[in-house]
Amino acid sequence: MNVEIQKFVEKHFAVLVYCFALTLSLMLLYNIRSFGLLPLPIEGTDQKTMLFTAADLYKMKLPEGVYRFSPGYTVFLAGLVAVAQGNLVIMRVLQAALCAMIPVMIYWLGLRLRIGREKAQIGALIYCFYGPASLITLDFLREAPLALCFISYVYFLLRAATSRRTFYFALAGVFAGLCVLGRENFIPIVFLPAAVFMFSKFRARIRMKQVLAYLLAFALLISPVIMYNLVRFNSPTIIPGNLKNVLSFYYGERVKEDNSFAVEVVVKNMPSQIVKFCSSYEIPNSLSFYAHRDVVDILWIFPLTFNLILALAVAVLWLYRRNKGVLCVSIFVLAYLMTMIYFEMFYRFRIPCVPLICVLAGASLGYIIRNIRKGGVILTAVIVVLVFAFSYSDSDKNRTSQEKVATAQVIIQTMQLGKAEAYIQKLDSQGIDTRQLKAMLSDYSKK
């Protein structure tokens, strides 16, 4: 019977892991909504701007000025608006249904890399239990769909390279275009494959029609946006003036006028952003993972931290140092990091490359599990422990008192009074003023 079950799982794993990921997302959405969280996005957030612009697009109304948000994700949201007729819960369910394909792509990419079926399965399950990715899948932010586009791009690129079929080159070009329309930092990433032409061995294997298929598919996707901005704003770009606008948000208005100052502050900031990228702490932006976890207990079933997954992925560089596919995936992760270290490394900015990291982590963890009794995992374990230890950061110490107080207020408002009392005691021990919280708790206790 066990053998039959194993054969069934192996044969249908892609379907099973999709259903499992979707079930987790729906359970999480139900629990979060039962506490009144994830409501209509508030004024001033990226979510509300993109959501309302998407609703306008559905009504055939274009933005009045320069639109400084992801054109690809906004069009995707417009599609969700059309299908769900503006019902936000249904829109979240539809996005979750799409993003449940991510662990499937992790599994397929693992198989393509020939790391072994079990290790590919482990990589897919690792992603399922990474809480921040599960949470952000349910919000109107581009990172989760962008993560699906990124891993799909890498998968079809590697499949094109191994099969040399023109169709897969075209598919890789399609997902390259979707990545760029999702976030402009992907522009250098999708042209990274051009580096293979430096090697005569690869030049001889790739035909010109395959390169043209990749470029044509890519151009077909991005050209409408570029032509629109060229005609309307005289700027043949994805988002006119976006880079300096974003940099000024982080470093001040001076970066718009002084290029040398912009370069200086960005370079100075790089080391700290690399540290933040590797850290276990999920830096919040408009959606705090820790605040939601404090309110919604089900989020505790997602125990994996980013730095643990990263530590496992780093170890695989030693274990699979002769595997060119693993090296290629690692290069894409590094390339993504290098295009994002100019900005504040909020946790949601890490999400697009997490599926690729999970592929590598699955290979490493699978190796450890298989060889732990043989005593041949000491070096691998040392690498994992060292990377994990050096990148660990206590989330409780990093969170602001304002966030903790706001979280306590939500716990009280959701009538989790016993939990609220314990939470307030914890804040007291940290020296946070809780007088208003205690008064609020007393008032709610009388209701």
C-alpha positions as CSV (number, residue, x, y, z in Angstrom):
1,M,0.0,0.0,0.0
2,N,2.8,2.4,0.9
3,V,4.5,1.7,-2.5
4,E,1.2,2.4,-4.3
5,I,0.7,5.6,-2.4
6,Q,4.3,6.6,-3.2
7,K,3.7,5.9,-6.9
8,F,0.5,7.9,-6.9
9,V,2.2,10.9,-5.2
10,E,5.1,10.8,-7.7
11,K,2.8,10.6,-10.7
12,H,0.4,13.3,-9.5
13,F,2.7,15.5,-7.3
14,A,2.2,18.6,-9.4
15,V,-1.6,18.4,-9.0
16,L,-1.3,17.5,-5.3
17,V,1.0,20.3,-4.4
18,Y,-1.1,22.8,-6.4
19,C,-4.2,21.8,-4.4
20,F,-2.2,21.8,-1.2
21,A,-0.9,25.3,-1.8
22,L,-4.3,26.6,-2.8
23,T,-6.0,25.0,0.2
24,L,-3.4,26.7,2.5
25,S,-4.1,30.1,0.8
26,L,-7.9,29.7,1.1
27,M,-7.6,28.7,4.8
28,L,-5.4,31.7,5.5
29,L,-7.7,34.0,3.6
30,Y,-10.8,32.7,5.5
31,N,-9.0,33.2,8.9
32,I,-7.7,36.6,8.1
33,R,-11.0,37.9,6.8
34,S,-12.8,36.4,9.9
35,F,-10.8,38.9,11.9
36,G,-11.7,41.8,9.6
37,L,-8.2,42.1,8.1
38,L,-7.3,42.6,4.5
39,P,-10.1,45.1,3.9
40,L,-10.3,47.6,1.1
41,P,-6.8,49.1,0.9
42,I,-6.5,52.4,2.6
43,E,-5.8,55.8,1.0
44,G,-2.1,56.4,0.1
45,T,-1.1,52.7,-0.3
46,D,0.2,51.2,-3.5
47,Q,-2.6,48.6,-3.3
48,K,-5.3,51.2,-3.5
49,T,-3.7,53.2,-6.3
50,M,-3.3,50.1,-8.5
51,L,-6.7,48.7,-7.6
52,F,-8.6,51.9,-8.5
53,T,-6.5,52.3,-11.7
54,A,-7.4,48.7,-12.6
55,A,-11.1,49.5,-12.1
56,D,-10.7,52.5,-14.4
57,L,-9.0,50.3,-17.0
58,Y,-11.9,47.9,-16.8
59,K,-14.1,50.9,-17.6
60,M,-11.8,51.9,-20.5
61,K,-10.5,54.9,-18.7
62,L,-6.7,55.5,-18.9
63,P,-4.7,57.2,-16.1
64,E,-4.6,61.0,-16.5
65,G,-0.9,61.5,-15.9
66,V,2.2,59.5,-15.8
67,Y,1.4,56.2,-14.1
68,R,4.2,55.2,-11.8
69,F,3.1,51.7,-10.8
70,S,3.5,48.3,-12.5
71,P,1.6,48.4,-15.8
72,G,1.7,44.6,-16.0
73,Y,0.2,43.9,-12.6
74,T,-2.3,46.7,-13.0
75,V,-3.6,45.1,-16.3
76,F,-3.7,41.8,-14.4
77,L,-5.8,43.4,-11.7
78,A,-8.1,44.8,-14.3
79,G,-8.7,41.3,-15.6
80,L,-9.5,40.2,-12.0
81,V,-11.9,43.1,-11.7
82,A,-13.6,42.0,-14.9
83,V,-14.0,38.3,-13.8
84,A,-14.9,39.0,-10.2
85,Q,-17.0,42.1,-11.0
86,G,-15.1,44.1,-8.3
87,N,-15.6,41.6,-5.5
88,L,-12.3,41.9,-3.6
89,V,-12.6,38.5,-1.9
90,I,-13.1,36.7,-5.2
91,M,-10.2,38.7,-6.7
92,R,-7.9,37.5,-3.8
93,V,-9.1,33.9,-4.4
94,L,-8.3,34.2,-8.1
95,Q,-4.9,35.6,-7.4
96,A,-4.2,32.8,-4.9
97,A,-5.4,30.2,-7.5
98,L,-2.8,31.6,-10.0
99,C,0.0,31.8,-7.4
100,A,-0.6,28.2,-6.3
101,M,1.2,27.4,-9.5
102,I,4.5,28.6,-7.9
103,P,5.3,25.4,-6.0
104,V,4.4,23.5,-9.1
105,M,7.0,25.5,-11.1
106,I,9.5,24.9,-8.3
107,Y,8.9,21.2,-8.7
108,W,9.2,21.3,-12.5
109,L,12.3,23.4,-12.4
110,G,13.9,21.0,-9.8
111,L,13.2,18.1,-12.2
112,R,14.7,20.1,-15.1
113,L,17.9,20.6,-13.1
114,R,18.1,16.9,-12.4
115,I,18.5,17.3,-8.7
116,G,16.2,14.4,-8.0
117,R,12.4,14.0,-7.7
118,E,12.4,14.0,-3.9
119,K,14.5,17.1,-3.7
120,A,12.3,18.9,-6.2
121,Q,9.3,18.0,-4.1
122,I,10.9,19.2,-0.9
123,G,11.7,22.6,-2.6
124,A,8.0,22.9,-3.5
125,L,6.9,22.2,0.0
126,I,9.5,24.6,1.5
127,Y,7.8,27.4,-0.4
128,C,4.3,26.3,0.8
129,F,5.5,26.9,4.4
130,Y,7.1,30.3,3.9
131,G,4.6,32.6,5.6
132,P,5.4,36.0,4.1
133,A,4.9,34.6,0.6
134,S,1.6,33.0,1.6
135,L,0.4,36.3,3.1
136,I,1.5,38.5,0.2
137,T,-0.3,36.2,-2.2
138,L,-3.6,37.4,-0.8
139,D,-2.9,41.1,-1.0
140,F,-3.0,43.4,-4.1
141,L,0.7,43.6,-4.5
142,R,2.6,42.4,-7.5
143,E,5.3,40.4,-5.8
144,A,3.6,36.9,-5.8
145,P,2.5,37.0,-9.5
146,L,5.9,38.4,-10.3
147,A,7.6,35.5,-8.5
148,L,5.5,33.1,-10.7
149,C,6.6,35.0,-13.8
150,F,10.3,35.0,-12.8
151,I,10.5,31.2,-12.0
152,S,8.5,30.5,-15.2
153,Y,11.0,32.6,-17.2
154,V,14.0,30.7,-15.8
155,Y,12.2,27.3,-16.3
156,F,11.4,27.9,-19.9
157,L,14.8,29.5,-20.6
158,L,16.5,26.3,-19.3
159,R,14.1,24.1,-21.1
160,A,14.8,26.1,-24.3
161,A,18.6,25.6,-23.7
162,T,18.3,21.9,-23.2
163,S,15.7,21.0,-25.9
164,R,16.7,23.8,-28.3
165,R,13.0,24.1,-29.4
166,T,12.1,27.5,-30.8
167,F,8.7,27.3,-29.0
168,Y,10.4,27.4,-25.6
169,F,12.6,30.3,-26.5
170,A,9.4,32.2,-27.4
171,L,7.8,31.2,-24.1
172,A,10.9,32.4,-22.3
173,G,10.5,35.7,-24.1
174,V,6.9,36.0,-23.1
175,F,7.7,35.6,-19.4
176,A,10.7,37.9,-19.8
177,G,8.3,40.6,-21.0
178,L,5.9,39.9,-18.1
179,C,8.7,40.3,-15.6
180,V,9.8,43.6,-17.1
181,L,6.2,44.9,-17.1
182,G,5.9,43.7,-13.5
183,R,9.1,45.6,-12.4
184,E,11.6,47.4,-14.5
185,N,14.6,46.0,-12.6
186,F,14.2,42.9,-14.6
187,I,15.4,44.6,-17.8
188,P,19.1,43.7,-17.2
189,I,18.1,40.2,-15.9
190,V,16.2,39.2,-19.0
191,F,19.2,40.2,-21.2
192,L,21.6,38.2,-19.0
193,P,21.3,35.1,-21.3
194,A,23.2,37.2,-24.0
195,A,26.3,36.5,-21.9
196,V,26.4,32.9,-23.3
197,F,27.3,34.3,-26.7
198,M,30.8,35.0,-25.2
199,F,31.4,31.3,-25.4
200,S,31.8,29.7,-28.9
201,K,30.5,26.4,-27.6
202,F,27.1,27.9,-26.9
203,R,27.0,30.1,-30.0
204,A,27.3,27.0,-32.1
205,R,24.3,25.4,-30.4
206,I,21.8,28.3,-30.7
207,R,20.2,29.3,-34.0
208,M,19.4,32.8,-35.0
209,K,15.6,32.0,-35.3
210,Q,15.6,30.9,-31.7
211,V,17.1,34.2,-30.6
212,L,14.6,36.1,-32.8
213,A,11.7,34.1,-31.2
214,Y,12.9,35.2,-27.7
215,L,13.3,38.8,-28.7
216,L,10.1,39.0,-30.8
217,A,8.0,37.5,-28.0
218,F,9.6,39.9,-25.5
219,A,9.1,42.9,-27.8
220,L,5.5,42.1,-28.5
221,L,4.7,42.3,-24.8
222,I,6.5,45.5,-23.9
223,S,6.2,47.5,-27.1
224,P,2.5,48.6,-26.5
225,V,3.5,50.2,-23.1
226,I,6.6,51.8,-24.6
227,M,4.7,53.2,-27.6
228,Y,2.0,54.5,-25.3
229,N,4.5,56.4,-23.1
230,L,6.4,57.6,-26.2
231,V,3.3,59.1,-27.8
232,R,1.8,60.5,-24.7
233,F,4.8,61.5,-22.6
234,N,7.7,61.5,-25.2
235,S,9.4,58.9,-23.1
236,P,10.0,55.4,-24.6
237,T,10.2,53.7,-21.3
238,I,8.1,51.3,-19.2
239,I,7.4,54.0,-16.5
240,P,8.6,57.5,-17.5
241,G,11.1,58.9,-15.0
242,N,10.6,56.1,-12.6
243,L,14.1,55.3,-11.4
244,K,14.9,58.8,-10.1
245,N,11.4,59.1,-8.7
246,V,11.9,55.9,-6.7
247,L,15.4,56.9,-5.6
248,S,14.2,60.3,-4.4
249,F,11.6,58.5,-2.2
250,Y,14.4,56.7,-0.4
251,Y,17.3,59.3,-0.5
252,G,15.6,62.7,-0.9
253,E,14.9,65.1,-3.8
254,R,18.6,65.9,-4.3
255,V,19.2,62.6,-6.2
256,K,17.0,64.0,-9.0
257,E,19.4,66.9,-9.6
258,D,22.8,65.6,-8.6
259,N,23.8,62.3,-10.3
260,S,27.1,62.1,-8.5
261,F,25.3,62.3,-5.1
262,A,22.8,59.7,-6.3
263,V,25.6,57.3,-7.1
264,E,27.4,58.0,-3.8
265,V,24.4,57.4,-1.5
266,V,23.4,54.3,-3.5
267,V,26.9,52.7,-3.3
268,K,27.2,53.6,0.4
269,N,23.8,51.9,1.0
270,M,24.6,48.6,-0.8
271,P,26.3,46.7,2.0
272,S,23.5,47.4,4.5
273,Q,20.9,46.3,1.9
274,I,22.7,43.0,1.2
275,V,22.6,42.4,5.0
276,K,18.9,43.1,5.1
277,F,18.3,40.9,2.1
278,C,19.9,37.9,3.9
279,S,18.3,38.7,7.3
280,S,15.6,36.6,8.9
281,Y,13.7,39.8,9.7
282,E,10.9,40.6,7.4
283,I,11.0,44.4,7.0
284,P,7.4,45.6,6.7
285,N,6.3,48.1,4.2
286,S,2.5,48.2,3.8
287,L,1.8,44.7,5.0
288,S,3.4,43.5,8.2
289,F,3.8,39.8,8.5
290,Y,4.5,39.8,12.2
291,A,1.5,42.0,13.0
292,H,-0.8,39.6,11.1
293,R,0.8,36.6,12.7
294,D,0.2,38.1,16.2
295,V,-3.5,38.5,15.4
296,V,-4.2,35.4,13.2
297,D,-2.8,32.2,14.9
298,I,-2.9,30.1,11.7
299,L,0.1,32.0,10.4
300,W,2.2,30.2,13.0
301,I,1.9,27.0,10.8
302,F,4.3,28.7,8.4
303,P,7.5,28.3,10.4
304,L,10.2,28.8,7.8
305,T,12.3,31.9,7.9
306,F,13.9,33.5,4.9
307,N,17.5,33.2,6.2
308,L,17.0,29.4,6.8
309,I,15.9,28.9,3.2
310,L,18.8,31.0,2.0
311,A,21.2,29.1,4.2
312,L,20.1,25.8,2.7
313,A,20.4,27.4,-0.8
314,V,23.9,28.6,-0.2
315,A,25.0,25.1,0.9
316,V,23.8,23.7,-2.5
317,L,26.5,25.7,-4.3
318,W,29.0,23.3,-2.8
319,L,26.9,20.2,-3.2
320,Y,26.0,20.8,-6.8
321,R,29.0,22.8,-7.9
322,R,29.3,20.8,-11.1
323,N,25.6,21.2,-12.0
324,K,25.4,24.0,-14.6
325,G,21.6,24.4,-14.1
326,V,22.0,25.0,-10.4
327,L,24.7,27.5,-11.1
328,C,22.5,29.2,-13.6
329,V,19.6,29.5,-11.1
330,S,22.1,30.9,-8.5
331,I,23.2,33.5,-11.0
332,F,19.7,34.6,-11.6
333,V,19.1,35.0,-7.8
334,L,22.3,37.0,-7.5
335,A,21.3,39.1,-10.5
336,Y,18.0,39.9,-9.0
337,L,19.6,40.9,-5.7
338,M,22.0,43.3,-7.6
339,T,19.1,45.0,-9.3
340,M,17.3,45.6,-5.9
341,I,20.0,46.7,-3.5
342,Y,19.6,50.3,-4.5
343,F,16.3,50.5,-2.5
344,E,15.2,49.7,1.0
345,M,15.0,45.9,1.2
346,F,11.4,45.5,2.4
347,Y,10.5,41.8,2.7
348,R,8.1,42.0,-0.2
349,F,11.0,42.9,-2.5
350,R,12.6,39.5,-1.8
351,I,9.5,37.5,-2.7
352,P,10.1,37.4,-6.5
353,C,13.3,35.4,-6.1
354,V,12.1,33.1,-3.2
355,P,10.9,30.4,-5.5
356,L,14.3,30.1,-7.2
357,I,15.9,30.0,-3.7
358,C,13.5,27.2,-2.7
359,V,14.6,25.1,-5.6
360,L,18.2,25.3,-4.3
361,A,17.1,24.8,-0.7
362,G,15.1,21.7,-1.6
363,A,18.2,20.1,-3.2
364,S,20.3,20.9,0.0
365,L,17.7,19.7,2.5
366,G,17.0,16.6,0.5
367,Y,20.7,15.8,0.5
368,I,20.9,16.3,4.3
369,I,17.8,14.1,4.9
370,R,19.1,11.3,2.6
371,N,22.7,11.3,4.0
372,I,22.3,12.2,7.6
373,R,22.8,8.6,8.8
374,K,25.9,8.2,6.8
375,G,27.6,11.1,8.6
376,G,28.4,12.8,5.2
377,V,26.6,16.0,5.9
378,I,28.9,17.7,8.4
379,L,30.3,20.3,5.9
380,T,26.8,21.0,4.5
381,A,25.4,21.3,8.0
382,V,28.2,23.7,9.1
383,I,27.5,25.9,6.1
384,V,23.8,26.0,6.8
385,V,24.3,26.7,10.5
386,L,26.9,29.5,9.9
387,V,24.8,31.3,7.3
388,F,21.7,31.0,9.4
389,A,23.5,32.2,12.6
390,F,25.1,35.2,10.9
391,S,21.9,36.3,9.2
392,Y,19.5,35.8,12.1
393,S,17.9,38.9,13.6
394,D,15.4,39.0,16.4
395,S,12.1,40.2,14.9
396,D,10.7,41.3,18.2
397,K,13.6,43.7,18.8
398,N,13.4,45.1,15.3
399,R,9.7,45.9,15.4
400,T,8.7,49.4,16.3
401,S,6.7,50.1,19.4
402,Q,4.1,51.8,17.2
403,E,3.5,48.6,15.3
404,K,3.2,46.5,18.4
405,V,0.7,48.9,20.0
406,A,-1.3,49.0,16.8
407,T,-1.3,45.2,16.7
408,A,-2.5,45.0,20.3
409,Q,-5.4,47.3,19.4
410,V,-6.4,45.0,16.6
411,I,-6.2,42.0,19.0
412,I,-8.5,43.8,21.4
413,Q,-10.9,44.9,18.6
414,T,-11.2,41.3,17.4
415,M,-12.3,40.3,21.0
416,Q,-9.3,38.0,21.6
417,L,-9.2,39.4,25.1
418,G,-7.1,36.7,26.8
419,K,-4.5,37.0,24.1
420,A,-4.6,40.8,24.4
421,E,-3.9,40.7,28.1
422,A,-0.9,38.5,27.6
423,Y,0.3,40.6,24.7
424,I,0.0,43.8,26.8
425,Q,2.0,42.2,29.6
426,K,4.7,41.4,27.1
427,L,4.7,45.0,25.9
428,D,5.0,46.1,29.6
429,S,8.1,44.0,30.0
430,Q,9.6,45.8,27.0
431,G,9.0,49.2,28.5
432,I,6.3,50.2,26.2
433,D,3.6,52.5,27.5
434,T,0.4,50.4,27.6
435,R,-1.9,52.6,29.7
436,Q,-4.2,53.4,26.8
437,L,-4.2,49.7,25.8
438,K,-5.2,48.6,29.3
439,A,-8.1,51.2,29.3
440,M,-9.2,49.9,25.9
441,L,-9.0,46.3,27.1
442,S,-11.1,47.2,30.1
443,D,-13.8,48.9,27.9
444,Y,-14.0,45.9,25.6
445,S,-14.2,43.5,28.5
446,K,-17.4,45.1,29.6
447,K,-19.1,44.6,26.2
